Amino acid sequence: MRAAQVDAISAMRRAERATWLDDAALSPPWAPGVAFGCE
């Protein structure tokens, strides 16, 4: 893959991780993460 493609994929993954972390921080106590013991 070209470097530009790798950079784009890396940026998307960083954005997805940031969004997931935001969602986890804002999620209610009955969120799936807690239900599965990921407290």
N, C-alpha and C positions, 0 to 999 in steps of 0.2 A: 504493500500500500504506500501511497505517497504520503509525505510528511503532513500535508494539509489535511488529508483524510484522518490521519491518526490524531492530529490536533482537534479536529472537529468532534471525533468520537470521544476523546478525553474530556472535552468541554461539556458534551452532553451528559457524560457519566457524572461529572462534578455537579452539574445542575440537578440531576436526578437525586444524587445523594443529599444535596442541600435541601431539596424539596421534601425528601423523605424525613430528614431530621426535623424540619419545620413541622411537618404533619405529626410526628411523634411527640414533639414538645407541646403541641396544641390539642392532642387527642385526649378524650375523656378517660376516666379510670377503667371503663368497661371496654376499652379498645382491644383489638385482637392481640396486640403485643403483650398486654398484661394477662389476657386470658391464656396465652400460651406460656406464661411464666418468664417473660422477658422483661421483668420489672427493672 
